């Protein structure tokens, strides 16, 4: 299979870098199709906006605690396994126990946060639903196996697990719909989704001649891992707040029905966010190589990457924005969902800044500006929270969409205000306003 050429990247090098991440992209595409058809369309139509909102609220809350429970270990463990593959049993075993203990420790925190929010405004979602879903953080401790396969550049195994898990999950939800089961069954299915993925990782790990029984815990290794991974954990928490706080706040300021409608919007709008991750992961090695050998080529490749991100995200935004009314009237049979069309027409434009943010995030990593990356995520989270406080009561879920759009723009282009990264911000502006692309066309 031959991939389309990308300006600024040698075809042979790009295909080499894409081989492993291509598996990951396939897994995400498969998951996207299944998620949209079953979880977003079929399930939302079956439950209706109010119950769909009740179902999605627990995950909106638990997402923050999942980020805490992960301890930022995933990416760091991958790096450690690359450096010391012979220590995989102690690294994986120690990481597993750290994540398991952290997951259990988050359970009382989930209760505390629920009580505080519920005292502010009575929630439609009972605590039992939230507590059930909170166990996802515990179950996902097994997913540290993902880091092992990443370190071995064996993305195909991750694809097997994710695709199989997503198909099984979709079939189970579809069976629940056909059997006309009550809401609680779908709440349990959220936990079972995590069980399916965890089981898949365990089975594939064993089938590749590896054994969980060989894992062991080491206190010194745990201290070392935590010392180096906690900033990543803090960053993950900021990202989860930045990306999901709007859904959590809608339930507090509005009601479950509005959350249900907004959830369909977010799922449709965010279903494309795997694309920048896949592209960036594919071309980042080539960018790093250029940084070491040729600074002008390094800058050119960054500009090309920003151009690609804008062209793809802008195309998606235009199509989804103008087609939002058709999408909602065709797919969602319940007219109560139809107000989501105008919200989608706004929310989908935030994807442009997500695409550019993913690309510029790799630049920050390449230059060692990890603290700045965390700073802009934190600023984005604050802007999102503040705007939602004012816009939700005044404009409802449309206000949440505008808050997301502004917050993502501010976070992405914050680097323009920093002298050492201003040039990259200007490069992104050139791509955003299609100046760079126009220059390329004129030169041809």
C-alpha positions in Angstrom: 0.0 0.0 0.0 1.3 3.4 -1.0 0.4 6.4 1.1 -0.2 9.9 -0.4 2.9 12.1 -0.4 3.0 15.0 2.0 5.0 18.1 1.1 8.2 18.5 3.1 8.4 14.8 4.0 10.3 12.2 2.0 7.8 9.5 0.8 10.0 6.5 1.9 10.7 8.0 5.3 7.0 8.8 5.9 5.9 5.3 5.0 8.5 3.9 7.3 7.2 6.1 10.2 3.6 5.4 9.4 3.8 1.6 9.6 3.3 1.3 13.3 1.0 4.2 13.8 -1.1 3.1 10.8 -2.2 0.2 13.0 -3.2 2.6 15.7 -5.1 4.8 13.2 -7.0 1.7 11.9 -8.0 0.8 15.5 -9.2 4.4 16.1 -11.2 4.5 12.8 -12.9 1.2 13.7 -13.7 2.5 17.2 -15.0 5.7 15.7 -17.5 4.0 13.3 -18.8 1.7 16.0 -19.0 4.4 18.6 -20.9 6.8 16.3 -23.4 4.2 15.0 -24.2 2.4 18.3 -23.3 4.7 21.2 -24.2 8.0 19.7 -27.0 7.2 17.3 -28.8 4.0 18.4 -28.3 4.4 22.1 -29.2 8.1 22.3 -32.4 7.4 20.2 -33.3 4.5 22.5 -32.8 6.4 25.8 -33.9 9.9 24.8 -32.0 13.1 25.8 -32.8 13.0 29.5 -31.7 9.4 30.2 -28.8 9.7 27.8 -27.6 12.6 29.9 -28.0 10.6 33.1 -25.9 7.8 31.5 -23.1 10.1 30.4 -22.8 12.2 33.5 -20.9 9.6 35.5 -18.2 9.4 32.9 -18.0 13.2 32.7 -17.1 13.2 36.4 -15.0 10.0 36.5 -12.8 11.1 33.6 -11.0 13.5 35.9 -10.2 10.7 38.4 -9.2 8.4 35.6 -6.5 10.9 34.8 -5.4 11.0 38.4 -5.4 7.2 38.7 -3.2 6.8 35.6 -0.4 8.7 37.5 1.0 9.8 34.1 2.7 6.5 33.9 1.7 5.3 30.4 4.0 7.4 28.3 6.8 7.4 30.8 6.7 3.6 31.2 7.0 3.3 27.4 10.1 5.3 27.6 11.6 3.3 30.4 10.8 0.0 28.6 12.6 1.4 25.6 15.7 2.2 27.7 15.7 -1.0 29.9 13.6 -3.7 28.1 15.2 -6.4 30.4 13.5 -4.8 33.4 10.0 -5.1 31.9 8.6 -7.3 34.7 9.6 -5.0 37.5 8.6 -1.9 35.6 5.2 -3.3 34.5 4.5 -4.9 37.8 5.4 -1.8 39.8 3.3 0.4 37.5 0.3 -1.9 37.7 0.3 -1.9 41.5 0.8 1.9 41.6 -2.2 2.4 39.2 -4.3 -0.1 41.0 -3.8 1.5 44.4 -4.3 5.0 42.9 -7.6 3.8 41.3 -8.9 2.5 44.6 -7.8 5.7 46.3 -9.9 7.8 43.9 -13.2 6.1 45.0 -13.8 8.2 48.1 -12.7 11.3 46.2 -15.5 10.6 43.7 -18.0 10.4 46.5 -16.7 13.7 48.0 -17.0 15.6 44.7 -20.4 14.2 44.0 -21.7 15.3 47.4 -20.3 18.8 46.9 -21.9 19.2 43.5 -25.2 17.6 44.6 -25.4 20.1 47.5 -25.0 23.0 45.0 -27.8 21.6 42.7 -29.6 18.3 43.0 -28.3 16.0 40.3 -30.6 13.8 38.2 -27.9 11.1 38.2 -27.9 9.0 41.5 -24.6 8.5 43.2 -24.8 4.7 42.7 -24.4 5.2 39.0 -21.3 7.4 39.4 -19.8 5.0 41.9 -20.3 2.0 39.6 -18.5 3.8 36.7 -15.8 5.0 39.1 -14.4 1.4 39.1 -13.2 2.0 35.6 -10.2 3.7 37.1 -9.4 0.5 39.0 -9.9 -1.8 36.1 -7.7 0.3 33.8 -4.7 -0.4 35.9 -4.2 -3.5 33.7 -4.0 -1.2 30.6 -0.3 -0.5 31.4 0.3 -3.5 29.1 -0.4 -1.0 26.3 2.9 0.7 27.1 4.7 -2.6 26.7 3.4 -3.0 23.1 4.1 0.6 22.4 7.7 0.2 23.5 8.0 -2.9 21.2 6.5 -0.9 18.2 3.8 -3.6 18.1 0.8 -1.4 17.5 -1.1 -4.2 15.7 -1.7 -5.9 19.1 -3.2 -2.7 20.5 -5.4 -2.6 17.4 -6.6 -6.2 18.0 -7.6 -5.4 21.5 -9.3 -2.1 20.8 -11.2 -3.3 17.7 -12.3 -6.5 19.3 -13.3 -4.7 22.5 -15.2 -2.0 20.7 -17.1 -4.6 18.5 -18.0 -6.7 21.6 -19.1 -3.5 23.5 -21.3 -2.4 20.6 -22.9 -5.8 20.2 -23.7 -5.9 23.9 -25.3 -2.4 23.9 -27.2 -3.3 20.7 -28.5 -6.5 22.5 -29.6 -4.4 25.5 -31.5 -2.1 23.1 -33.2 -4.9 21.4 -34.1 -6.5 24.7 -35.4 -3.0 25.9 -33.4 -3.1 29.1 -33.5 -0.4 31.6 -30.8 2.4 32.1 -28.9 0.6 34.9 -27.8 -2.1 32.4 -26.2 0.5 30.3 -24.4 2.0 33.3 -22.9 -1.4 34.0 -22.0 -1.7 30.4 -19.6 1.3 30.8 -17.7 -0.7 33.4 -17.9 -3.8 31.3 -16.3 -1.9 28.4 -13.2 -1.4 30.6 -13.3 -5.1 31.6 -13.3 -6.1 27.9 -10.3 -4.0 27.0 -8.4 -5.1 30.1 -9.1 -8.7 29.4 -8.0 -8.3 25.8 -4.7 -6.9 26.9 -4.1 -9.7 29.3 -4.9 -12.4 26.7 -2.8 -10.8 24.0 0.1 -10.3 26.5 0.0 -14.0 27.4 -0.3 -15.1 23.7 2.9 -13.2 23.0 4.8 -15.4 25.5 4.7 -13.0 28.4 3.4 -13.8 31.8 1.7 -11.6 34.5 3.0 -14.0 37.1 6.5 -12.7 36.4 5.5 -9.1 37.4 6.9 -7.9 40.7 6.7 -4.7 42.7 9.8 -2.7 43.7 9.5 0.2 46.1 12.6 2.0 44.7 11.3 1.7 41.2 7.9 3.0 42.3 9.5 6.1 43.9 11.5 6.7 40.7 8.5 6.3 38.4 6.3 8.6 40.6 9.1 11.2 40.8 9.3 11.5 37.0 5.6 10.8 36.1 3.7 13.1 38.4 4.0 16.2 36.2 2.5 14.1 33.4 -0.3 13.1 35.7 -1.0 16.7 36.6 -0.9 17.6 32.9 -3.4 14.7 32.2 -5.8 16.1 34.8 -5.6 19.6 33.3 -6.3 18.1 29.9 -9.3 16.2 31.2 -10.7 19.4 32.8 -9.9 21.4 29.6 -11.7 18.8 27.4 -14.6 17.6 29.6 -15.4 20.3 32.2 -18.3 21.7 30.0 -20.2 18.4 30.2 -19.8 18.2 34.0 -20.9 21.8 34.4 -24.0 21.4 32.2 -25.5 18.9 34.6 -24.9 21.4 37.5 -26.2 24.5 35.7 -28.9 23.0 33.5 -30.3 19.4 33.5 -29.7 15.9 32.2 -31.8 16.5 29.1 -29.5 19.3 28.0 -26.5 17.2 28.9 -27.8 14.4 26.7 -28.2 16.7 23.8 -24.8 18.3 24.3 -23.2 14.8 24.6 -24.3 13.9 21.1 -22.8 17.2 19.9 -19.5 16.5 21.6 -19.3 12.9 20.4 -19.9 14.0 16.8 -17.5 16.9 17.0 -14.7 15.1 18.8 -14.9 11.9 16.9 -12.4 13.3 14.5 -9.7 14.1 17.1 -7.9 10.8 16.5 -6.7 12.2 13.1 -4.2 14.8 14.4 -2.8 12.3 16.9 -2.3 9.7 14.2 -0.7 12.3 11.8 1.6 13.8 14.4 2.7 10.4 15.7 3.6 9.4 12.2 5.6 12.5 11.2 7.1 13.4 14.5 10.2 11.2 14.1 10.9 12.9 10.7 10.5 16.3 12.4 12.9 15.3 15.1 15.4 14.1 12.6 15.2 17.4 10.7 15.8 19.3 13.9 19.1 17.5 14.4 20.3 17.8 10.8 18.7 20.8 9.1 17.0 23.7 10.9 15.5 25.2 7.7 14.0 21.8 6.9 12.8 21.5 10.5 10.9 24.8 10.3 9.5 23.8 6.8 8.2 20.5 8.1 6.5 22.2 11.1 4.8 24.7 8.7 3.8 21.8 6.5 2.3 20.0 9.4 0.3 23.0 10.5 -1.0 23.4 6.9 -2.1 19.8 6.8 -3.9 20.2 10.2 -5.8 23.3 9.0 -6.8 21.8 5.6 -8.2 18.7 7.2 -9.9 20.3 10.2 -11.3 23.2 8.2 -12.8 20.8 5.7 -14.4 18.8 8.5 -15.7 22.0 10.2 -17.3 23.3 7.0 -19.0 20.1 6.1 -20.2 19.3 9.6 -21.3 22.9 10.3 -23.4 23.3 7.1 -24.7 19.7 7.3 -25.5 19.8 11.1 -29.2 20.3 10.5 -29.4 17.4 8.0 -27.4 15.1 10.3 -29.7 15.7 13.3 -33.0 15.4 11.4 -31.9 12.3 9.6 -30.1 10.4 12.4 -32.0 11.5 15.5 -35.7 10.5 15.3 -36.5 12.2 18.6 -37.2 15.9 17.9 -35.9 16.8 21.4 -32.3 16.2 20.0 -32.7 18.5 17.1 -31.6 21.7 19.0 -28.2 20.1 19.0 -27.7 20.9 15.3 -27.0 24.6 15.9 -24.7 23.7 18.8 -22.7 21.3 16.6 -22.4 24.1 14.0 -20.4 26.1 16.6 -18.6 23.3 18.5 -17.1 21.6 15.5 -15.0 24.7 14.7 -13.1 24.1 17.9 -11.5 21.1 16.1 -9.3 23.5 14.1 -7.6 24.5 17.3 -7.4 20.9 18.6 -5.6 19.9 15.4 -3.2 22.8 15.6 -2.7 22.3 19.3 -1.7 18.7 18.7 0.8 19.7 16.1 2.3 22.6 18.1 2.4 20.3 21.2 5.0 18.2 19.5 7.0 21.3 18.8 7.0 22.1 22.5 8.1 18.6 23.3 10.9 18.8 20.7 12.2 22.0 22.1 11.9 20.9 25.7 9.1 23.3 26.6 7.0 20.8 28.6 6.1 23.3 31.3 4.7 25.7 28.7 2.6 22.9 27.3 1.2 22.3 30.7 0.7 26.1 31.2 -1.4 26.5 28.1 -3.6 23.5 29.0 -4.1 25.1 32.4 -5.0 28.5 30.9 -7.4 26.8 28.5 -9.1 24.9 31.4 -9.5 28.2 33.4 -10.9 30.0 30.4 -13.4 27.2 29.7 -14.6 27.1 33.4 -15.0 30.9 33.6 -16.8 31.2 30.3 -19.1 28.4 31.2 -20.0 30.0 34.5 -21.3 33.1 32.6 -22.5 31.6 29.3 -24.3 28.5 30.5 -27.0 30.3 32.4 -27.5 32.9 29.6 -27.2 30.8 26.5 -27.6 27.1 27.6 -25.6 24.5 25.8 -24.9 26.9 22.9 -23.0 28.9 25.5 -21.0 25.8 26.4 -20.0 25.4 22.7 -18.8 29.0 22.4 -16.9 28.6 25.7 -15.1 25.5 24.3 -14.4 27.3 21.0 -12.8 30.3 22.8 -10.9 28.2 25.3 -9.4 26.0 22.7 -8.3 29.0 20.6 -6.7 30.7 23.7 -4.9 27.6 24.7 -3.5 26.9 21.2 -2.3 30.4 20.5 -1.1 31.2 24.0 2.4 30.5 22.6 2.2 33.8 20.6 2.5 35.7 23.8 5.7 33.9 24.8 8.8 35.4 23.1 10.7 32.1 22.7 7.7 30.4 21.0 6.2 33.4 19.2 7.6 32.4 15.9 5.7 29.1 16.0 2.5 30.9 16.9 2.9 33.1 13.8 3.5 30.0 11.7 0.2 28.6 12.9 -1.5 31.8 12.1 -0.1 31.6 8.6 -1.6 28.2 8.3 -4.9 29.2 9.9 -5.5 32.0 7.4 -4.3 29.8 4.5 -1.4 32.2 3.8 1.2 29.5 3.8 -0.9 27.2 1.6 -1.5 30.1 -0.9 2.2 30.7 -1.1 2.8 27.1 -2.0 0.2 27.2 -4.7 1.6 30.5 -6.2 5.1 29.0 -6.2 3.9 26.1 -8.3 
